[in-house]
Amino acid sequence: MTIISKEKVKDMYYANLMYEYHRVTEKIRLFEKKYGMPFDRFEKDLKGSEKEDIEKWDDYMEWNGYKKVLQRLIKEKKELEIGDYKVR
């Protein structure tokens, strides 16, 4: 039987969390580079446009999803750092 300490589990989870954090921030950065603006401005421009652009709407949905994932990852990272977690 292998025994893994709570600290080791935390470290492994944190490493995976940071991998996901960097992967998601890179995706967001690529969208910002592609459109030359942050998400909020892109969203405002897209929703205010009279011309419908399917590619932009697809990118909007994906970009918005990455923003939500990033918010969750930031929250989890903070909770780990202050010790606000449980191992089951």
N, C-alpha and C positions, 0 to 999 in steps of 0.2 A: 504494500500500500504506500502510495506517495502522499506525503504530508506537505501542504503548501500553506505558508503563513498568510495571515490577513494582509500584512505589509506587501508580500510578494504579489498577491492578487491585486492589490491596489496599484502597484507599480506596473503590472501587465496591463491592467485596464487603462491606466494613465497613458501608457505608451501607445495603445490603440486609439485612445481619444485624441492624442496629439497628431497621430497619423491622419485621422479623419479631419481634424481641424485644418491641417495644412492642405489636404486634398481639396476641401471645400473652399478655403480661402483662395486657392489657386484658380478654381473654377470661376469664382466671383471676379477675381482679377482679370481673367480672360474676357469675361463679358464687359467689364469696365473698359478694357482696352479696345474691344471690338466696336463698342458704341461711343467711346470717348467721353463717358459720363458715368456718374454713380447711379445706382438703381433708382433712387427716388426721382431723379430728373428724367430718367428713361421712362419710368412708369407714368409720370405726368405728361410727357410728350406723347407717349403711345396712346394713352386714354383720351388725350385732347385732339388726336389726329382724326381727320375725316376719312382718310384713306386707310383701308384695312390691309395690313401686311401680315400674312400668316406666319412667315418666318420670325418676325419680331414678336408676335404673340406667343409662338412656341418658346422663343428665347426668354420672354417675360415669365412664362410659367416655370421654366426650369430655373432661371435666376432667382425668382421668388422662393422656390423650393429650397435652393441652396442657402438663401438668407435665413429661412426658418430653421434649417438644420444647424447653421452656424450659431444662431441664438441658443439653441438647445445645448450644443457643445460647450459654449462659453459658460452656461449655467452649470453644467455637469463638472467642468474644470474647476470652477470656483468652489463647488460643493466638495470636491475631492481635496482641494488645497486646504480647506478649513476643517476637514474631517467630518463633514456632514454626509455620511454614507453608511450603509449596512451591507455586510457580506452574508448571503444566505446559503 
